[in-house]
Amino acid sequence: MTNQTKNSMLLMLCALIWGTAFVAQSAGSGMGAFSFLAGRSWMAVLVLIPTVKAFDALHHRQGRPDGRPKNSAERKQLLKAGLVCGTLLFLASAAQQLGITLDPSTAKAGFLTAMYVVLVPVFGLFLGRKGSAQLWVSMAIAVVGLYLLCMKDGFGSIQSSDWLLLLCAVLFSFQIMAVDHFSPQMDGVRLSLVEFFVVSVESTVAALLFEQPAMAEFVTFAGPILYCGIMSSGVAYTLQILGQRDLNPAVASLIMCLESVFSALGGWLLLHQNLSIRESSGCVLLFAAVVLAQLPLGRLMRSKA
């Protein structure tokens, strides 16, 4: 199994976790957005601290060096990466949670947030990354699939929550590109820990400035906070950092947008929600787009020539 295949599988698992987390985020929309984000982020930090130690112990047992920064330059680079990725993640997550708080429709939230699937390759053009025709066709198929899956009744009127979710998609695009830049340079689990420490501090400050967080709220919404903190933040975002190594960020964004498919399939399997022909067609198109993006068509055509 190649590294790219392994990374793709990590990102697919990441998308699976994020898909189920949409329901938990909607359930947590009853408390302040910044307070909810602070709660889940501190939970992620608590999970990632022993995870870093466990990975270090595993490396030592295998006779390999751990991921601890070896000098001040590496420490500064880790802090810089954590600050950049963490701030972008805080802004994107805050916009998403505020959007869901204003409109708890997980379907529209899933569609608008997943628009990073188009924005990542578009922004990549400004960085000199020119996607192949195969990749752009995959992106177009994915957008059609997302629309069929999520937007059952069309867009309707554009609401303030929609603009927040579109802003979220832009910020997530920047976060994906930042992870693509920094992740090959350092230990992925440590980067995830520093990233979420930054998110925790920034969201706590925002909660104290703009909301009135109360312990009773955290007790009431303990379930969504625990799930989003441990699985969506601690596990899935670490998988994102590990999975994006050696992978085109546009292809990575395409795989991660499968969170919309897994969200729909989870509702069908666990909550016995019916999937219409339209929604099923959207799932099929999204899967087809991901497969198409990774088919070695160029290599096959060269070999035939």
Backbone hydrogen bonds in HBPLUS format (Angstrom, degrees):
<---DONOR---> <-ACCEPTOR-->    atom                        ^
c    i                          cat <-CA-CA->   ^        H-A-AA   ^      H-
h    n   atom  resd res      DA  || num        DHA   H-A  angle D-A-AA Bond
n    s   type  num  typ     dist DA aas  dist angle  dist       angle   num
A0006-LYS N   A0002-THR O   3.05 MM   4  6.39 161.3  2.09 151.2 156.1     1
A0007-ASN N   A0003-ASN O   2.84 MM   4  6.06 161.7  1.87 152.4 157.7     2
A0008-SER N   A0004-GLN O   2.90 MM   4  6.06 152.6  1.97 142.9 150.5     3
A0009-MET N   A0005-THR O   3.02 MM   4  6.28 151.3  2.10 146.4 153.7     4
A0010-LEU N   A0006-LYS O   2.98 MM   4  6.33 150.8  2.07 148.0 156.1     5
A0011-LEU N   A0007-ASN O   3.01 MM   4  6.30 157.8  2.06 149.6 155.0     6
A0012-MET N   A0008-SER O   2.93 MM   4  6.15 142.1  2.07 140.6 151.5     7
A0013-LEU N   A0009-MET O   3.00 MM   4  6.26 153.5  2.07 145.4 151.6     8
A0014-CYS N   A0010-LEU O   2.93 MM   4  6.19 149.5  2.03 141.7 151.0     9
A0015-ALA N   A0011-LEU O   2.89 MM   4  6.16 153.0  1.96 143.2 149.3    10
A0016-LEU N   A0012-MET O   2.98 MM   4  6.27 148.5  2.09 141.8 150.3    11
A0017-ILE N   A0013-LEU O   3.08 MM   4  6.40 157.1  2.14 149.9 154.5    12
A0018-TRP N   A0014-CYS O   2.98 MM   4  6.27 166.0  2.00 153.7 157.8    13
A0019-GLY N   A0015-ALA O   2.86 MM   4  5.96 152.4  1.94 145.8 153.3    14
A0020-THR N   A0016-LEU O   3.35 MM   4  6.63 156.8  2.40 145.1 148.9    15
A0021-ALA N   A0017-ILE O   3.06 MM   4  6.25 137.6  2.25 141.2 153.8    16
A0021-ALA N   A0018-TRP O   3.07 MM   3  4.88 123.3  2.41  90.1 105.7    17
A0025-GLN N   A0021-ALA O   2.84 MM   4  6.13 157.4  1.89 156.6 162.9    18
A0026-SER N   A0022-PHE O   2.98 MM   4  6.20 153.4  2.05 143.8 150.9    19
A0027-ALA N   A0023-VAL O   2.94 MM   4  6.23 150.2  2.03 143.8 152.5    20
A0028-GLY N   A0024-ALA O   2.95 MM   4  6.22 133.1  2.17 138.9 151.8    21
A0029-SER N   A0026-SER O   3.13 MM   3  5.16 162.8  2.16 105.9 109.3    22
A0031-MET N   A0028-GLY O   3.36 MM   3  6.19 176.2  2.36 122.2 123.1    23
A0036-PHE N   A0032-GLY O   2.88 MM   4  6.09 162.4  1.91 157.2 161.6    24
A0037-LEU N   A0033-ALA O   2.98 MM   4  6.17 159.5  2.02 145.7 151.7    25
A0038-ALA N   A0034-PHE O   2.83 MM   4  6.00 152.7  1.91 144.2 151.8    26
A0039-GLY N   A0035-SER O   2.91 MM   4  6.14 162.4  1.95 150.0 154.5    27
A0040-ARG N   A0036-PHE O   3.04 MM   4  6.29 167.8  2.05 154.4 156.6    28
A0041-SER N   A0037-LEU O   2.97 MM   4  5.98 149.6  2.06 141.5 150.4    29
A0042-TRP N   A0038-ALA O   2.96 MM   4  6.10 165.0  1.98 155.6 158.3    30
A0043-MET N   A0039-GLY O   3.18 MM   4  6.30 151.9  2.27 140.1 148.0    31
A0044-ALA N   A0040-ARG O   3.00 MM   4  6.25 145.2  2.13 136.2 145.4    32
A0045-VAL N   A0041-SER O   3.00 MM   4  6.36 152.4  2.07 147.1 154.0    33
A0046-LEU N   A0042-TRP O   3.04 MM   4  6.33 158.0  2.09 147.6 152.7    34
A0047-VAL N   A0043-MET O   3.08 MM   4  6.38 143.1  2.22 142.7 152.6    35
A0048-LEU N   A0044-ALA O   2.87 MM   4  6.08 153.0  1.95 150.7 158.6    36
A0049-ILE N   A0045-VAL O   3.06 MM   4  6.18 148.0  2.16 154.5 159.4    37
A0052-VAL N   A0048-LEU O   2.89 MM   4  6.06 155.2  1.95 153.4 156.3    38
A0053-LYS N   A0049-ILE O   3.34 MM   4  6.67 161.3  2.37 146.9 151.4    39
A0054-ALA N   A0050-PRO O   2.85 MM   4  6.05 150.5  1.93 144.6 153.1    40
A0055-PHE N   A0051-THR O   2.97 MM   4  6.21 157.7  2.02 150.5 155.6    41
A0056-ASP N   A0052-VAL O   2.99 MM   4  6.24 155.1  2.06 148.2 155.2    42
A0057-ALA N   A0053-LYS O   2.97 MM   4  6.19 160.2  2.01 147.5 152.5    43
A0058-LEU N   A0054-ALA O   2.97 MM   4  6.20 152.4  2.05 144.5 152.2    44
A0059-HIS N   A0055-PHE O   2.97 MM   4  6.21 157.3  2.03 147.3 152.9    45
A0060-HIS N   A0056-ASP O   2.97 MM   4  6.26 156.5  2.03 150.0 156.4    46
A0061-ARG N   A0057-ALA O   2.97 MM   4  6.18 155.5  2.03 145.9 152.5    47
A0062-GLN N   A0058-LEU O   3.05 MM   4  6.30 142.2  2.20 141.8 151.9    48
A0064-ARG N   A0059-HIS O   2.74 MM   5  4.94 160.4  1.78 157.9 151.6    49
A0063-GLY N   A0060-HIS O   3.01 MM   3  4.98 156.9  2.06 102.0 108.5    50
A0075-ARG N   A0071-ASN O   3.05 MM   4  6.36 154.9  2.11 149.7 157.5    51
A0076-LYS N   A0072-SER O   2.89 MM   4  6.07 159.9  1.93 148.6 153.5    52
A0077-GLN N   A0073-ALA O   2.99 MM   4  6.20 153.7  2.06 142.9 150.3    53
A0078-LEU N   A0074-GLU O   2.95 MM   4  6.16 153.5  2.02 145.9 152.5    54
A0079-LEU N   A0075-ARG O   2.96 MM   4  6.22 161.7  2.00 150.7 155.5    55
A0080-LYS N   A0076-LYS O   2.84 MM   4  6.02 157.3  1.89 147.7 154.5    56
A0081-ALA N   A0077-GLN O   2.90 MM   4  6.04 162.9  1.93 146.6 151.3    57
A0082-GLY N   A0078-LEU O   2.88 MM   4  6.04 162.2  1.91 148.8 154.2    58
A0083-LEU N   A0079-LEU O   2.88 MM   4  6.01 153.6  1.95 145.2 152.3    59
A0084-VAL N   A0080-LYS O   2.98 MM   4  6.19 165.3  2.00 153.3 156.7    60
A0085-CYS N   A0081-ALA O   2.88 MM   4  5.96 167.1  1.90 157.4 159.0    61
A0086-GLY N   A0082-GLY O   2.77 MM   4  5.44 147.7  1.87 132.4 143.3    62
A0087-THR N   A0083-LEU O   2.97 MM   4  5.85 158.4  2.02 137.8 143.7    63
A0088-LEU N   A0084-VAL O   3.11 MM   4  6.29 166.1  2.13 151.4 155.3    64
A0089-LEU N   A0085-CYS O   2.91 MM   4  6.04 154.3  1.98 143.9 151.8    65
A0090-PHE N   A0086-GLY O   2.78 MM   4  5.98 152.8  1.85 146.4 154.3    66
A0091-LEU N   A0087-THR O   2.97 MM   4  6.19 167.1  1.99 151.7 154.3    67
A0092-ALA N   A0088-LEU O   2.93 MM   4  6.07 162.7  1.96 148.2 153.4    68
A0093-SER N   A0089-LEU O   2.83 MM   4  5.83 165.7  1.85 148.3 153.1    69
A0094-ALA N   A0090-PHE O   2.86 MM   4  5.90 156.4  1.91 147.3 154.4    70
A0095-ALA N   A0091-LEU O   3.02 MM   4  6.15 160.4  2.06 143.7 148.9    71
A0096-GLN N   A0092-ALA O   2.94 MM   4  6.17 155.0  2.01 146.3 153.8    72
A0097-GLN N   A0093-SER O   2.83 MM   4  6.03 167.7  1.85 152.3 155.3    73
A0098-LEU N   A0094-ALA O   2.86 MM   4  5.96 160.0  1.90 150.0 155.9    74
A0099-GLY N   A0095-ALA O   2.94 MM   4  6.03 153.6  2.01 140.1 147.7    75
A0100-ILE N   A0096-GLN O   2.90 MM   4  6.19 155.4  1.96 150.6 157.3    76
A0101-THR N   A0097-GLN O   2.84 MM   4  5.99 145.9  1.95 141.1 151.1    77
A0102-LEU N   A0098-LEU O   3.01 MM   4  6.28 151.7  2.09 145.9 152.3    78
A0103-ASP N   A0099-GLY O   2.96 MM   4  6.14 149.2  2.06 141.8 151.1    79
A0109-ALA N   A0105-SER O   3.14 MM   4  6.29 161.3  2.17 146.8 152.7    80
A0110-GLY N   A0106-THR O   2.81 MM   4  5.83 152.5  1.89 139.6 146.9    81
A0111-PHE N   A0107-ALA O   3.07 MM   4  6.37 155.5  2.13 147.3 153.5    82
A0112-LEU N   A0108-LYS O   2.94 MM   4  6.11 178.0  1.94 160.3 160.0    83
A0113-THR N   A0109-ALA O   2.97 MM   4  5.85 160.9  2.01 145.1 151.4    84
A0114-ALA N   A0110-GLY O   3.16 MM   4  6.02 152.5  2.24 134.4 141.9    85
A0115-MET N   A0112-LEU O   3.19 MM   3  5.37 160.5  2.23 105.3 110.1    86
A0117-VAL N   A0114-ALA O   3.01 MM   3  5.95 171.2  2.01 124.8 127.5    87
A0118-VAL N   A0115-MET O   3.05 MM   3  5.65 154.4  2.12 114.3 120.1    88
A0119-LEU N   A0115-MET O   3.18 MM   4  6.50 164.8  2.20 145.8 150.4    89
A0120-VAL N   A0116-TYR O   2.96 MM   4  5.65 168.2  1.98 143.3 144.5    90
A0122-VAL N   A0118-VAL O   3.27 MM   4  6.43 154.6  2.34 146.5 154.0    91
A0123-PHE N   A0119-LEU O   2.80 MM   4  5.94 171.1  1.80 160.6 162.1    92
A0124-GLY N   A0120-VAL O   2.88 MM   4  5.97 141.7  2.03 141.2 153.3    93
A0125-LEU N   A0121-PRO O   3.21 MM   4  6.45 128.0  2.50 134.7 144.4    94
A0125-LEU N   A0122-VAL O   3.14 MM   3  5.43 142.6  2.28 101.8 111.7    95
A0126-PHE N   A0123-PHE O   3.05 MM   3  5.55 136.9  2.24 108.8 119.0    96
A0127-LEU N   A0124-GLY O   2.94 MM   3  5.04 143.5  2.07 100.5 112.1    97
A0129-ARG N   A0124-GLY O   2.90 MM   5  5.15 158.5  1.95 149.6 142.4    98
A0128-GLY N   A0125-LEU O   3.15 MM   3  5.14 161.1  2.18 103.8 106.9    99
A0135-LEU N   A0132-SER O   3.08 MM   3  5.20 119.8  2.46  97.1 111.0   100
A0136-TRP N   A0132-SER O   3.09 MM   4  6.48 160.9  2.13 154.3 158.7   101
A0137-VAL N   A0133-ALA O   2.95 MM   4  6.15 157.1  2.01 151.4 157.4   102
A0138-SER N   A0134-GLN O   3.08 MM   4  6.26 152.4  2.16 139.7 147.4   103
A0139-MET N   A0135-LEU O   2.94 MM   4  6.28 150.5  2.03 147.4 155.5   104
A0140-ALA N   A0136-TRP O   3.04 MM   4  6.32 158.7  2.09 147.0 151.8   105
A0141-ILE N   A0137-VAL O   3.00 MM   4  6.26 161.7  2.04 151.9 156.6   106
A0142-ALA N   A0138-SER O   2.91 MM   4  6.11 153.1  1.98 145.6 153.6   107
A0143-VAL N   A0139-MET O   2.98 MM   4  6.30 155.4  2.04 152.4 157.7   108
A0144-VAL N   A0140-ALA O   3.17 MM   4  6.46 164.0  2.20 150.6 154.1   109
A0145-GLY N   A0141-ILE O   2.91 MM   4  6.14 157.9  1.96 148.1 155.0   110
A0146-LEU N   A0142-ALA O   2.78 MM   4  6.03 156.9  1.83 151.7 158.0   111
A0147-TYR N   A0143-VAL O   2.93 MM   4  6.16 158.1  1.98 148.5 154.3   112
A0148-LEU N   A0144-VAL O   3.02 MM   4  6.29 165.3  2.04 153.1 156.2   113
A0149-LEU N   A0145-GLY O   2.95 MM   4  6.07 154.8  2.02 147.5 154.9   114
A0150-CYS N   A0146-LEU O   2.85 MM   4  5.86 169.5  1.86 154.7 157.5   115
A0151-MET N   A0147-TYR O   2.94 MM   4  5.23 141.8  2.09 131.1 143.1   116
A0152-LYS N   A0150-CYS O   3.15 MM   2  5.91 127.8  2.44 106.0  91.7   117
A0154-GLY N   A0151-MET O   3.46 MM   3  5.18 171.9  2.47 102.3 102.5   118
A0162-ASP N   A0159-GLN O   2.98 MM   3  5.31 132.4  2.22 103.6 116.3   119
A0164-LEU N   A0160-SER O   3.28 MM   4  6.62 154.2  2.35 146.1 152.9   120
A0165-LEU N   A0161-SER O   3.01 MM   4  6.28 151.7  2.09 145.1 152.6   121
A0166-LEU N   A0162-ASP O   2.90 MM   4  6.16 148.6  1.99 146.9 155.6   122
A0167-LEU N   A0163-TRP O   2.92 MM   4  6.13 153.8  1.99 143.9 151.2   123
A0168-CYS N   A0164-LEU O   2.87 MM   4  6.12 146.4  1.98 139.2 149.3   124
A0169-ALA N   A0165-LEU O   3.00 MM   4  6.32 147.1  2.11 138.7 146.3   125
A0170-VAL N   A0166-LEU O   3.07 MM   4  6.45 154.1  2.14 147.6 153.7   126
A0171-LEU N   A0167-LEU O   2.95 MM   4  6.24 164.3  1.97 154.2 158.2   127
A0172-PHE N   A0168-CYS O   2.81 MM   4  6.01 154.8  1.87 151.3 158.8   128
A0173-SER N   A0169-ALA O   2.99 MM   4  6.15 144.1  2.12 139.1 148.6   129
A0174-PHE N   A0170-VAL O   3.14 MM   4  6.56 152.4  2.22 146.2 152.7   130
A0175-GLN N   A0171-LEU O   2.93 MM   4  6.23 152.8  2.00 145.0 153.2   131
A0176-ILE N   A0172-PHE O   2.87 MM   4  6.08 156.6  1.92 149.4 154.6   132
A0177-MET N   A0173-SER O   3.07 MM   4  6.35 157.8  2.12 146.8 152.5   133
A0178-ALA N   A0174-PHE O   2.84 MM   4  6.07 145.8  1.95 144.3 154.5   134
A0179-VAL N   A0175-GLN O   2.92 MM   4  6.15 159.5  1.96 150.4 155.1   135
A0180-ASP N   A0176-ILE O   2.97 MM   4  6.18 152.3  2.04 141.3 149.5   136
A0181-HIS N   A0177-MET O   3.03 MM   4  6.24 141.6  2.18 136.7 146.1   137
A0181-HIS N   A0178-ALA O   3.14 MM   3  5.06 121.9  2.49  91.6 106.0   138
A0182-PHE N   A0178-ALA O   2.97 MM   4  6.23 163.1  2.00 155.3 158.8   139
A0183-SER N   A0179-VAL O   2.85 MM   4  5.43 163.5  1.88 147.2 152.4   140
A0185-GLN N   A0182-PHE O   2.91 MM   3  5.52 153.7  1.98 123.2 131.8   141
A0191-LEU N   A0187-ASP O   3.05 MM   4  6.29 157.1  2.10 150.3 157.3   142
A0192-SER N   A0188-GLY O   3.00 MM   4  6.24 153.0  2.08 143.1 150.1   143
A0193-LEU N   A0189-VAL O   2.99 MM   4  6.28 152.3  2.07 144.4 151.7   144
A0194-VAL N   A0190-ARG O   2.97 MM   4  6.27 169.3  1.98 159.4 160.3   145
A0195-GLU N   A0191-LEU O   2.86 MM   4  5.93 159.6  1.90 148.6 155.3   146
A0196-PHE N   A0192-SER O   2.99 MM   4  6.18 160.4  2.03 148.1 152.0   147
A0197-PHE N   A0193-LEU O   2.94 MM   4  6.17 141.5  2.09 144.5 155.9   148
A0198-VAL N   A0194-VAL O   3.03 MM   4  6.28 157.7  2.08 151.5 156.1   149
A0199-VAL N   A0195-GLU O   3.05 MM   4  6.41 158.5  2.10 144.4 150.5   150
A0200-SER N   A0196-PHE O   2.86 MM   4  5.91 156.8  1.91 139.9 146.4   151
A0201-VAL N   A0197-PHE O   3.03 MM   4  6.27 164.4  2.05 151.0 153.8   152
A0202-GLU N   A0198-VAL O   2.98 MM   4  6.13 174.3  1.98 157.8 159.7   153
A0203-SER N   A0199-VAL O   2.88 MM   4  5.89 161.8  1.91 150.4 155.8   154
A0204-THR N   A0200-SER O   2.97 MM   4  5.99 148.8  2.06 141.8 150.5   155
A0205-VAL N   A0201-VAL O   3.02 MM   4  6.24 163.3  2.05 152.2 156.2   156
A0206-ALA N   A0202-GLU O   3.03 MM   4  6.22 158.4  2.08 143.2 149.4   157
A0207-ALA N   A0203-SER O   2.86 MM   4  6.00 151.9  1.94 141.3 149.1   158
A0208-LEU N   A0204-THR O   2.98 MM   4  6.23 157.3  2.04 150.4 155.7   159
A0209-LEU N   A0205-VAL O   3.00 MM   4  6.18 143.9  2.13 143.8 153.9   160
A0210-PHE N   A0206-ALA O   2.88 MM   4  5.91 165.7  1.91 154.2 157.4   161
A0211-GLU N   A0207-ALA O   2.88 MM   4  4.98 142.5  2.02 131.3 138.2   162
A0217-GLU N   A0214-ALA O   3.00 MM   3  5.52 134.2  2.21 111.4 122.3   163
A0219-VAL N   A0215-MET O   3.06 MM   4  6.40 147.6  2.17 150.1 159.5   164
A0220-THR N   A0216-ALA O   2.92 MM   4  6.12 160.1  1.96 147.4 153.0   165
A0221-PHE N   A0217-GLU O   2.92 MM   4  6.13 160.9  1.96 154.0 158.4   166
A0222-ALA N   A0219-VAL O   3.33 MM   3  5.00 156.9  2.39 107.0 104.3   167
A0225-ILE N   A0221-PHE O   3.13 MM   4  6.26 163.2  2.16 154.3 159.6   168
A0226-LEU N   A0222-ALA O   2.84 MM   4  5.92 160.6  1.88 151.0 156.1   169
A0227-TYR N   A0223-GLY O   3.00 MM   4  6.24 168.9  2.01 159.1 161.9   170
A0228-CYS N   A0224-PRO O   2.90 MM   4  5.94 169.3  1.91 150.3 153.7   171
A0229-GLY N   A0225-ILE O   2.78 MM   4  5.67 151.4  1.86 141.2 150.5   172
A0230-ILE N   A0226-LEU O   2.88 MM   4  5.84 170.1  1.89 148.3 151.6   173
A0231-MET N   A0227-TYR O   2.88 MM   4  5.55 143.3  2.02 141.6 151.8   174
A0232-SER N   A0227-TYR O   3.41 MM   5  6.90 154.5  2.48 139.8 146.9   175
A0233-SER N   A0228-CYS O   2.74 MM   5  5.99 147.2  1.85 157.7 168.0   176
A0234-GLY N   A0229-GLY O   2.91 MM   5  6.02 161.9  1.94 142.7 148.8   177
A0235-VAL N   A0230-ILE O   2.99 MM   5  6.32 134.9  2.19 140.0 153.3   178
A0236-ALA N   A0231-MET O   2.82 MM   5  6.10 165.1  1.84 165.2 170.0   179
A0239-LEU N   A0235-VAL O   2.95 MM   4  6.26 153.0  2.02 150.4 158.8   180
A0240-GLN N   A0236-ALA O   2.87 MM   4  6.21 143.9  2.00 143.8 154.6   181
A0241-ILE N   A0237-TYR O   3.16 MM   4  6.39 157.7  2.21 139.8 143.6   182
A0242-LEU N   A0238-THR O   3.00 MM   4  6.29 164.2  2.02 153.0 157.2   183
A0243-GLY N   A0239-LEU O   2.68 MM   4  5.65 155.3  1.73 147.0 155.1   184
A0244-GLN N   A0240-GLN O   2.94 MM   4  5.92 143.1  2.08 147.5 154.3   185
A0247-LEU N   A0244-GLN O   3.29 MM   3  5.30 148.7  2.39 129.0 121.9   186
A0251-VAL N   A0248-ASN O   2.99 MM   3  5.29 118.1  2.39 106.8 121.6   187
A0252-ALA N   A0248-ASN O   2.88 MM   4  6.17 158.8  1.93 156.3 163.5   188
A0253-SER N   A0249-PRO O   2.90 MM   4  6.05 155.8  1.96 142.7 148.2   189
A0254-LEU N   A0250-ALA O   3.11 MM   4  6.30 146.5  2.23 137.5 146.5   190
A0255-ILE N   A0251-VAL O   3.01 MM   4  6.36 155.8  2.07 151.7 157.0   191
A0256-MET N   A0252-ALA O   2.95 MM   4  6.21 164.8  1.97 152.8 157.3   192
A0257-CYS N   A0253-SER O   3.02 MM   4  6.13 135.2  2.22 139.1 149.3   193
A0258-LEU N   A0255-ILE O   3.06 MM   3  5.69 161.7  2.10 115.7 121.0   194
A0259-GLU N   A0256-MET O   3.14 MM   3  6.07 158.5  2.19 121.5 124.1   195
A0260-SER N   A0257-CYS O   3.26 MM   3  6.24 164.6  2.29 124.3 124.6   196
A0261-VAL N   A0258-LEU O   2.92 MM   3  5.07 119.9  2.29 101.2 116.4   197
A0262-PHE N   A0258-LEU O   2.98 MM   4  6.36 164.4  2.01 161.9 165.1   198
A0263-SER N   A0259-GLU O   2.89 MM   4  5.98 144.1  2.02 140.2 150.2   199
A0264-ALA N   A0260-SER O   3.15 MM   4  6.37 157.1  2.20 141.4 146.4   200
A0265-LEU N   A0261-VAL O   2.85 MM   4  6.12 164.2  1.87 156.3 161.3   201
A0266-GLY N   A0262-PHE O   2.81 MM   4  5.76 148.8  1.90 137.1 145.7   202
A0267-GLY N   A0263-SER O   3.11 MM   4  6.34 155.8  2.18 142.2 147.9   203
A0268-TRP N   A0264-ALA O   3.05 MM   4  6.31 145.9  2.17 141.5 151.1   204
A0269-LEU N   A0265-LEU O   2.87 MM   4  6.08 160.1  1.91 151.4 155.9   205
A0270-LEU N   A0266-GLY O   2.80 MM   4  5.63 164.4  1.83 150.5 155.9   206
A0271-LEU N   A0267-GLY O   3.08 MM   4  4.83 132.3  2.32 107.7 121.5   207
A0273-GLN N   A0267-GLY O   2.94 MM   6  5.47 171.8  1.95 132.6 132.7   208
A0280-SER N   A0276-SER O   2.88 MM   4  6.10 164.2  1.90 153.4 158.3   209
A0281-SER N   A0277-ILE O   2.87 MM   4  6.00 152.0  1.94 144.4 152.1   210
A0282-GLY N   A0278-ARG O   3.04 MM   4  6.35 149.6  2.14 142.7 150.9   211
A0283-CYS N   A0279-GLU O   2.99 MM   4  6.37 153.2  2.07 149.8 156.5   212
A0284-VAL N   A0280-SER O   3.01 MM   4  6.30 162.2  2.04 150.7 154.9   213
A0285-LEU N   A0281-SER O   2.94 MM   4  6.17 160.9  1.98 151.6 156.6   214
A0286-LEU N   A0282-GLY O   2.99 MM   4  6.18 156.7  2.04 147.9 154.1   215
A0287-PHE N   A0283-CYS O   3.02 MM   4  6.27 166.9  2.03 154.9 158.0   216
A0288-ALA N   A0284-VAL O   2.89 MM   4  6.05 156.1  1.95 146.7 154.3   217
A0289-ALA N   A0285-LEU O   2.86 MM   4  6.07 150.5  1.94 145.8 153.3   218
A0290-VAL N   A0286-LEU O   3.09 MM   4  6.41 157.4  2.15 150.4 155.2   219
A0291-VAL N   A0287-PHE O   3.01 MM   4  6.28 163.1  2.04 152.4 156.9   220
A0292-LEU N   A0288-ALA O   2.84 MM   4  5.98 164.8  1.86 151.6 156.3   221
A0293-ALA N   A0289-ALA O   3.01 MM   4  6.14 157.3  2.06 145.5 151.1   222
A0294-GLN N   A0291-VAL O   3.11 MM   3  5.41 138.6  2.29 103.5 114.7   223
A0295-LEU N   A0292-LEU O   3.29 MM   3  5.29 155.4  2.36 101.3 108.4   224
A0297-LEU N   A0295-LEU O   2.79 MM   2  5.52 139.6  1.95 103.7  92.8   225
A0300-LEU N   A0296-PRO O   3.00 MM   4  6.24 156.3  2.05 151.2 158.4   226
A0301-MET N   A0297-LEU O   2.87 MM   4  6.10 159.7  1.91 154.0 158.9   227
A0302-ARG N   A0298-GLY O   3.02 MM   4  6.21 153.5  2.09 144.8 152.1   228
A0303-SER N   A0299-ARG O   2.97 MM   4  6.14 151.0  2.05 143.8 151.5   229
A0304-LYS N   A0300-LEU O   3.04 MM   4  6.29 148.8  2.14 144.5 152.4   230
A0305-ALA N   A0301-MET O   3.05 MM   4  6.23 148.2  2.15 139.9 148.5   231
